[in-house]
Amino acid sequence: LSDETAWRLSPGSDLVVQLHLRPTGAVETIRPQVALYFGTRGPVVTPTMIRLGKQDLDILPGDTAHTVSDSFVLPVRVRALGVQAHAHYRARSVDAFATLPDGSRRPLLRIDDWDVNWQDHYTYQQPIDLPAGTRVTSTYVFDNSAANLRNPDRPPGRVRWGWR
């Protein structure tokens, strides 16, 4: 981010890093690194992340279209710089959109054939301005069946939200 939208790191803060690792079939050496780039002044704008998603995920084996939606109404105007999709192997599709106060709908992200390799942060070429009162919604569809070739469990088992 630019100096204008830098994250503030207060003295005495702890930095916690979580890695998402996937098996490669080989023994791997992991050497994570973190780089911090310090700005020359305090931020003018406060950056914020809005996380949508439910932590009560519970998908039964064989369910081919388990749908999870979450939304949040923006209490202030927002300039959206990007969006991050976060789903694992059983996701089939990801859809994020904004419903503006006038009822119009603005797409934010749509992936119809999800692949875990696309789990990333996507930066918009141009920021998207959203007025206060906009409802931001994300919808994920999961396939926990044997027909989903990306499903790592054979046979499919019950899937719950958590660290596994």
Rosetta constraint file for C-alpha pairs under 8 A:
AtomPair CA 1 CA 5 HARMONIC 5.91 0.50
AtomPair CA 1 CA 6 HARMONIC 5.70 0.50
AtomPair CA 2 CA 6 HARMONIC 5.98 0.50
AtomPair CA 2 CA 39 HARMONIC 7.85 0.50
AtomPair CA 3 CA 39 HARMONIC 5.24 0.50
AtomPair CA 3 CA 40 HARMONIC 6.92 0.50
AtomPair CA 3 CA 41 HARMONIC 6.69 0.50
AtomPair CA 3 CA 42 HARMONIC 7.26 0.50
AtomPair CA 3 CA 43 HARMONIC 6.03 0.50
AtomPair CA 3 CA 44 HARMONIC 7.91 0.50
AtomPair CA 4 CA 42 HARMONIC 7.63 0.50
AtomPair CA 4 CA 43 HARMONIC 4.90 0.50
AtomPair CA 4 CA 44 HARMONIC 4.98 0.50
AtomPair CA 4 CA 45 HARMONIC 6.04 0.50
AtomPair CA 5 CA 43 HARMONIC 5.30 0.50
AtomPair CA 5 CA 44 HARMONIC 6.32 0.50
AtomPair CA 5 CA 45 HARMONIC 5.13 0.50
AtomPair CA 5 CA 46 HARMONIC 6.18 0.50
AtomPair CA 5 CA 47 HARMONIC 5.85 0.50
AtomPair CA 6 CA 39 HARMONIC 7.05 0.50
AtomPair CA 6 CA 42 HARMONIC 7.42 0.50
AtomPair CA 6 CA 43 HARMONIC 5.24 0.50
AtomPair CA 6 CA 45 HARMONIC 7.83 0.50
AtomPair CA 6 CA 46 HARMONIC 7.58 0.50
AtomPair CA 6 CA 47 HARMONIC 7.09 0.50
AtomPair CA 7 CA 43 HARMONIC 7.13 0.50
AtomPair CA 7 CA 46 HARMONIC 7.36 0.50
AtomPair CA 7 CA 47 HARMONIC 6.55 0.50
AtomPair CA 8 CA 42 HARMONIC 7.39 0.50
AtomPair CA 8 CA 43 HARMONIC 7.21 0.50
AtomPair CA 9 CA 13 HARMONIC 6.72 0.50
AtomPair CA 52 CA 70 HARMONIC 5.69 0.50
AtomPair CA 52 CA 71 HARMONIC 6.42 0.50
AtomPair CA 52 CA 72 HARMONIC 7.52 0.50
AtomPair CA 52 CA 137 HARMONIC 7.54 0.50
AtomPair CA 52 CA 138 HARMONIC 6.52 0.50
AtomPair CA 53 CA 68 HARMONIC 7.55 0.50
AtomPair CA 53 CA 69 HARMONIC 6.91 0.50
AtomPair CA 53 CA 70 HARMONIC 5.54 0.50
AtomPair CA 53 CA 138 HARMONIC 7.36 0.50
AtomPair CA 54 CA 68 HARMONIC 7.31 0.50
AtomPair CA 54 CA 69 HARMONIC 7.70 0.50
AtomPair CA 54 CA 70 HARMONIC 6.82 0.50
AtomPair CA 55 CA 161 HARMONIC 5.67 0.50
AtomPair CA 55 CA 162 HARMONIC 7.70 0.50
AtomPair CA 56 CA 160 HARMONIC 7.23 0.50
AtomPair CA 56 CA 161 HARMONIC 6.11 0.50
AtomPair CA 57 CA 68 HARMONIC 7.87 0.50
AtomPair CA 57 CA 159 HARMONIC 7.43 0.50
AtomPair CA 57 CA 160 HARMONIC 5.13 0.50
AtomPair CA 57 CA 161 HARMONIC 4.81 0.50
AtomPair CA 58 CA 158 HARMONIC 7.12 0.50
AtomPair CA 58 CA 159 HARMONIC 5.58 0.50
AtomPair CA 58 CA 160 HARMONIC 4.43 0.50
AtomPair CA 58 CA 161 HARMONIC 6.70 0.50
AtomPair CA 59 CA 63 HARMONIC 6.80 0.50
AtomPair CA 59 CA 66 HARMONIC 6.65 0.50
AtomPair CA 59 CA 144 HARMONIC 6.98 0.50
AtomPair CA 59 CA 158 HARMONIC 5.74 0.50
AtomPair CA 59 CA 159 HARMONIC 5.02 0.50
AtomPair CA 59 CA 160 HARMONIC 6.45 0.50
AtomPair CA 60 CA 144 HARMONIC 7.13 0.50
AtomPair CA 60 CA 157 HARMONIC 6.95 0.50
AtomPair CA 60 CA 158 HARMONIC 4.72 0.50
AtomPair CA 60 CA 159 HARMONIC 6.55 0.50
AtomPair CA 61 CA 144 HARMONIC 5.61 0.50
AtomPair CA 61 CA 145 HARMONIC 6.15 0.50
AtomPair CA 61 CA 156 HARMONIC 5.20 0.50
AtomPair CA 61 CA 157 HARMONIC 4.95 0.50
AtomPair CA 61 CA 158 HARMONIC 5.20 0.50
AtomPair CA 61 CA 159 HARMONIC 7.65 0.50
AtomPair CA 62 CA 143 HARMONIC 7.69 0.50
AtomPair CA 62 CA 144 HARMONIC 5.44 0.50
AtomPair CA 62 CA 145 HARMONIC 4.11 0.50
AtomPair CA 62 CA 146 HARMONIC 6.95 0.50
AtomPair CA 62 CA 156 HARMONIC 6.79 0.50
AtomPair CA 63 CA 142 HARMONIC 7.93 0.50
AtomPair CA 63 CA 143 HARMONIC 6.01 0.50
AtomPair CA 63 CA 144 HARMONIC 5.27 0.50
AtomPair CA 63 CA 145 HARMONIC 5.86 0.50
AtomPair CA 64 CA 142 HARMONIC 6.69 0.50
AtomPair CA 64 CA 143 HARMONIC 4.14 0.50
AtomPair CA 64 CA 144 HARMONIC 5.73 0.50
AtomPair CA 64 CA 145 HARMONIC 5.68 0.50
AtomPair CA 65 CA 141 HARMONIC 5.72 0.50
AtomPair CA 65 CA 142 HARMONIC 5.49 0.50
AtomPair CA 65 CA 143 HARMONIC 5.38 0.50
AtomPair CA 65 CA 144 HARMONIC 7.97 0.50
AtomPair CA 66 CA 141 HARMONIC 5.48 0.50
AtomPair CA 66 CA 142 HARMONIC 4.98 0.50
AtomPair CA 66 CA 143 HARMONIC 6.51 0.50
AtomPair CA 67 CA 139 HARMONIC 6.91 0.50
AtomPair CA 67 CA 140 HARMONIC 5.74 0.50
AtomPair CA 67 CA 141 HARMONIC 4.45 0.50
AtomPair CA 67 CA 142 HARMONIC 6.38 0.50
AtomPair CA 68 CA 139 HARMONIC 5.62 0.50
AtomPair CA 68 CA 140 HARMONIC 5.26 0.50
AtomPair CA 68 CA 141 HARMONIC 6.43 0.50
AtomPair CA 69 CA 137 HARMONIC 7.02 0.50
AtomPair CA 69 CA 138 HARMONIC 5.57 0.50
AtomPair CA 69 CA 139 HARMONIC 4.29 0.50
AtomPair CA 69 CA 140 HARMONIC 6.44 0.50
AtomPair CA 70 CA 137 HARMONIC 5.72 0.50
AtomPair CA 70 CA 138 HARMONIC 5.57 0.50
AtomPair CA 70 CA 139 HARMONIC 6.71 0.50
AtomPair CA 71 CA 135 HARMONIC 6.47 0.50
AtomPair CA 71 CA 136 HARMONIC 5.37 0.50
AtomPair CA 71 CA 137 HARMONIC 4.16 0.50
AtomPair CA 71 CA 138 HARMONIC 6.35 0.50
AtomPair CA 72 CA 135 HARMONIC 5.52 0.50
AtomPair CA 72 CA 136 HARMONIC 5.35 0.50
AtomPair CA 72 CA 137 HARMONIC 6.66 0.50
AtomPair CA 73 CA 132 HARMONIC 7.87 0.50
AtomPair CA 73 CA 133 HARMONIC 5.73 0.50
AtomPair CA 73 CA 134 HARMONIC 5.53 0.50
AtomPair CA 73 CA 135 HARMONIC 4.23 0.50
AtomPair CA 73 CA 136 HARMONIC 6.26 0.50
AtomPair CA 74 CA 78 HARMONIC 7.53 0.50
AtomPair CA 74 CA 131 HARMONIC 7.69 0.50
AtomPair CA 74 CA 132 HARMONIC 5.31 0.50
AtomPair CA 74 CA 133 HARMONIC 5.28 0.50
AtomPair CA 74 CA 134 HARMONIC 5.42 0.50
AtomPair CA 74 CA 135 HARMONIC 6.30 0.50
AtomPair CA 74 CA 136 HARMONIC 7.45 0.50
AtomPair CA 75 CA 132 HARMONIC 5.25 0.50
AtomPair CA 75 CA 133 HARMONIC 5.95 0.50
AtomPair CA 76 CA 131 HARMONIC 6.82 0.50
AtomPair CA 76 CA 132 HARMONIC 4.24 0.50
AtomPair CA 76 CA 133 HARMONIC 7.18 0.50
AtomPair CA 77 CA 129 HARMONIC 7.41 0.50
AtomPair CA 77 CA 130 HARMONIC 5.70 0.50
AtomPair CA 77 CA 131 HARMONIC 4.30 0.50
AtomPair CA 77 CA 132 HARMONIC 4.32 0.50
AtomPair CA 77 CA 133 HARMONIC 7.92 0.50
AtomPair CA 78 CA 129 HARMONIC 5.87 0.50
AtomPair CA 78 CA 130 HARMONIC 5.17 0.50
AtomPair CA 78 CA 131 HARMONIC 6.38 0.50
AtomPair CA 78 CA 132 HARMONIC 7.25 0.50
AtomPair CA 79 CA 127 HARMONIC 6.08 0.50
AtomPair CA 79 CA 128 HARMONIC 5.56 0.50
AtomPair CA 79 CA 129 HARMONIC 4.44 0.50
AtomPair CA 79 CA 130 HARMONIC 6.19 0.50
AtomPair CA 80 CA 127 HARMONIC 5.46 0.50
AtomPair CA 80 CA 128 HARMONIC 4.95 0.50
AtomPair CA 80 CA 129 HARMONIC 6.19 0.50
AtomPair CA 80 CA 130 HARMONIC 7.32 0.50
AtomPair CA 81 CA 123 HARMONIC 5.94 0.50
AtomPair CA 81 CA 124 HARMONIC 5.78 0.50
AtomPair CA 81 CA 126 HARMONIC 7.51 0.50
AtomPair CA 81 CA 127 HARMONIC 4.83 0.50
AtomPair CA 81 CA 128 HARMONIC 6.69 0.50
AtomPair CA 82 CA 121 HARMONIC 6.96 0.50
AtomPair CA 82 CA 122 HARMONIC 5.37 0.50
AtomPair CA 82 CA 123 HARMONIC 4.09 0.50
AtomPair CA 82 CA 124 HARMONIC 5.16 0.50
AtomPair CA 82 CA 127 HARMONIC 7.45 0.50
AtomPair CA 83 CA 108 HARMONIC 7.31 0.50
AtomPair CA 83 CA 109 HARMONIC 7.30 0.50
AtomPair CA 83 CA 121 HARMONIC 5.83 0.50
AtomPair CA 83 CA 122 HARMONIC 5.32 0.50
AtomPair CA 83 CA 123 HARMONIC 6.58 0.50
AtomPair CA 83 CA 124 HARMONIC 7.95 0.50
AtomPair CA 84 CA 119 HARMONIC 7.39 0.50
AtomPair CA 84 CA 120 HARMONIC 5.69 0.50
AtomPair CA 84 CA 121 HARMONIC 4.19 0.50
AtomPair CA 84 CA 122 HARMONIC 5.88 0.50
AtomPair CA 85 CA 94 HARMONIC 7.32 0.50
AtomPair CA 85 CA 118 HARMONIC 7.75 0.50
AtomPair CA 85 CA 119 HARMONIC 5.54 0.50
AtomPair CA 85 CA 120 HARMONIC 6.02 0.50
AtomPair CA 85 CA 121 HARMONIC 6.74 0.50
AtomPair CA 86 CA 119 HARMONIC 5.31 0.50
AtomPair CA 86 CA 120 HARMONIC 7.09 0.50
AtomPair CA 87 CA 91 HARMONIC 6.04 0.50
AtomPair CA 87 CA 116 HARMONIC 6.70 0.50
AtomPair CA 87 CA 119 HARMONIC 6.61 0.50
AtomPair CA 88 CA 115 HARMONIC 7.87 0.50
AtomPair CA 88 CA 116 HARMONIC 5.32 0.50
AtomPair CA 88 CA 119 HARMONIC 7.82 0.50
AtomPair CA 89 CA 115 HARMONIC 7.00 0.50
AtomPair CA 89 CA 116 HARMONIC 5.63 0.50
AtomPair CA 89 CA 150 HARMONIC 5.45 0.50
AtomPair CA 89 CA 151 HARMONIC 5.66 0.50
AtomPair CA 89 CA 152 HARMONIC 7.03 0.50
AtomPair CA 90 CA 142 HARMONIC 5.29 0.50
AtomPair CA 90 CA 143 HARMONIC 5.26 0.50
AtomPair CA 90 CA 144 HARMONIC 5.82 0.50
AtomPair CA 90 CA 148 HARMONIC 7.25 0.50
AtomPair CA 90 CA 150 HARMONIC 6.40 0.50
AtomPair CA 90 CA 151 HARMONIC 5.34 0.50
AtomPair CA 91 CA 114 HARMONIC 6.12 0.50
AtomPair CA 91 CA 115 HARMONIC 7.68 0.50
AtomPair CA 91 CA 140 HARMONIC 6.80 0.50
AtomPair CA 91 CA 141 HARMONIC 5.79 0.50
AtomPair CA 91 CA 142 HARMONIC 4.13 0.50
AtomPair CA 91 CA 143 HARMONIC 6.10 0.50
AtomPair CA 92 CA 112 HARMONIC 6.88 0.50
AtomPair CA 92 CA 113 HARMONIC 5.53 0.50
AtomPair CA 92 CA 114 HARMONIC 5.02 0.50
AtomPair CA 92 CA 115 HARMONIC 7.79 0.50
AtomPair CA 92 CA 140 HARMONIC 7.49 0.50
AtomPair CA 92 CA 141 HARMONIC 5.48 0.50
AtomPair CA 92 CA 142 HARMONIC 5.26 0.50
AtomPair CA 92 CA 143 HARMONIC 6.15 0.50
AtomPair CA 93 CA 110 HARMONIC 7.61 0.50
AtomPair CA 93 CA 111 HARMONIC 5.53 0.50
AtomPair CA 93 CA 112 HARMONIC 4.62 0.50
AtomPair CA 93 CA 113 HARMONIC 5.45 0.50
AtomPair CA 93 CA 114 HARMONIC 5.12 0.50
AtomPair CA 93 CA 140 HARMONIC 5.76 0.50
AtomPair CA 93 CA 141 HARMONIC 5.30 0.50
AtomPair CA 93 CA 142 HARMONIC 7.27 0.50
AtomPair CA 94 CA 109 HARMONIC 7.46 0.50
AtomPair CA 94 CA 110 HARMONIC 5.65 0.50
AtomPair CA 94 CA 111 HARMONIC 5.14 0.50
AtomPair CA 94 CA 112 HARMONIC 6.53 0.50
AtomPair CA 94 CA 114 HARMONIC 6.86 0.50
AtomPair CA 94 CA 138 HARMONIC 7.35 0.50
AtomPair CA 94 CA 139 HARMONIC 5.92 0.50
AtomPair CA 94 CA 140 HARMONIC 4.74 0.50
AtomPair CA 94 CA 141 HARMONIC 6.76 0.50
AtomPair CA 95 CA 108 HARMONIC 7.80 0.50
AtomPair CA 95 CA 109 HARMONIC 5.70 0.50
AtomPair CA 95 CA 110 HARMONIC 4.45 0.50
AtomPair CA 95 CA 111 HARMONIC 6.45 0.50
AtomPair CA 95 CA 112 HARMONIC 7.93 0.50
AtomPair CA 95 CA 138 HARMONIC 5.64 0.50
AtomPair CA 95 CA 139 HARMONIC 5.15 0.50
AtomPair CA 95 CA 140 HARMONIC 6.49 0.50
AtomPair CA 96 CA 107 HARMONIC 6.47 0.50
AtomPair CA 96 CA 108 HARMONIC 5.22 0.50
AtomPair CA 96 CA 109 HARMONIC 4.96 0.50
AtomPair CA 96 CA 110 HARMONIC 6.30 0.50
AtomPair CA 96 CA 136 HARMONIC 7.36 0.50
AtomPair CA 96 CA 137 HARMONIC 5.58 0.50
AtomPair CA 96 CA 138 HARMONIC 4.26 0.50
AtomPair CA 96 CA 139 HARMONIC 6.37 0.50
AtomPair CA 97 CA 105 HARMONIC 6.81 0.50
AtomPair CA 97 CA 106 HARMONIC 5.59 0.50
AtomPair CA 97 CA 107 HARMONIC 4.34 0.50
AtomPair CA 97 CA 108 HARMONIC 4.75 0.50
AtomPair CA 97 CA 109 HARMONIC 6.71 0.50
AtomPair CA 97 CA 136 HARMONIC 5.92 0.50
AtomPair CA 97 CA 137 HARMONIC 5.50 0.50
AtomPair CA 97 CA 138 HARMONIC 6.62 0.50
AtomPair CA 98 CA 105 HARMONIC 5.64 0.50
AtomPair CA 98 CA 106 HARMONIC 4.98 0.50
AtomPair CA 98 CA 107 HARMONIC 6.31 0.50
AtomPair CA 98 CA 108 HARMONIC 6.84 0.50
AtomPair CA 98 CA 134 HARMONIC 6.43 0.50
AtomPair CA 98 CA 135 HARMONIC 5.61 0.50
AtomPair CA 98 CA 136 HARMONIC 4.43 0.50
AtomPair CA 98 CA 137 HARMONIC 6.22 0.50
AtomPair CA 99 CA 103 HARMONIC 5.90 0.50
AtomPair CA 99 CA 104 HARMONIC 5.76 0.50
AtomPair CA 99 CA 105 HARMONIC 4.50 0.50
AtomPair CA 99 CA 106 HARMONIC 6.32 0.50
AtomPair CA 99 CA 134 HARMONIC 5.61 0.50
AtomPair CA 99 CA 135 HARMONIC 5.09 0.50
AtomPair CA 99 CA 136 HARMONIC 6.41 0.50
AtomPair CA 99 CA 137 HARMONIC 7.88 0.50
AtomPair CA 100 CA 104 HARMONIC 5.44 0.50
AtomPair CA 100 CA 105 HARMONIC 6.20 0.50
AtomPair CA 100 CA 106 HARMONIC 7.47 0.50
AtomPair CA 100 CA 130 HARMONIC 7.27 0.50
AtomPair CA 100 CA 131 HARMONIC 7.14 0.50
AtomPair CA 100 CA 133 HARMONIC 7.01 0.50
AtomPair CA 100 CA 134 HARMONIC 4.48 0.50
AtomPair CA 100 CA 135 HARMONIC 6.51 0.50
AtomPair CA 101 CA 131 HARMONIC 7.62 0.50
AtomPair CA 101 CA 132 HARMONIC 7.87 0.50
AtomPair CA 101 CA 133 HARMONIC 5.64 0.50
AtomPair CA 101 CA 134 HARMONIC 5.46 0.50
AtomPair CA 101 CA 135 HARMONIC 7.84 0.50
AtomPair CA 114 CA 118 HARMONIC 7.30 0.50
AtomPair CA 115 CA 119 HARMONIC 7.62 0.50
AtomPair CA 124 CA 128 HARMONIC 7.71 0.50
AtomPair CA 130 CA 134 HARMONIC 6.46 0.50
AtomPair CA 143 CA 148 HARMONIC 6.26 0.50
AtomPair CA 143 CA 151 HARMONIC 7.88 0.50
AtomPair CA 144 CA 148 HARMONIC 6.84 0.50
AtomPair CA 144 CA 151 HARMONIC 6.59 0.50
AtomPair CA 144 CA 156 HARMONIC 6.28 0.50
AtomPair CA 144 CA 157 HARMONIC 7.79 0.50
AtomPair CA 145 CA 151 HARMONIC 7.31 0.50
AtomPair CA 145 CA 156 HARMONIC 6.00 0.50
AtomPair CA 146 CA 151 HARMONIC 7.07 0.50
AtomPair CA 146 CA 154 HARMONIC 6.97 0.50
AtomPair CA 146 CA 155 HARMONIC 6.57 0.50
AtomPair CA 146 CA 156 HARMONIC 6.13 0.50
AtomPair CA 151 CA 156 HARMONIC 7.34 0.50
AtomPair CA 152 CA 156 HARMONIC 7.88 0.50
AtomPair CA 153 CA 157 HARMONIC 6.49 0.50
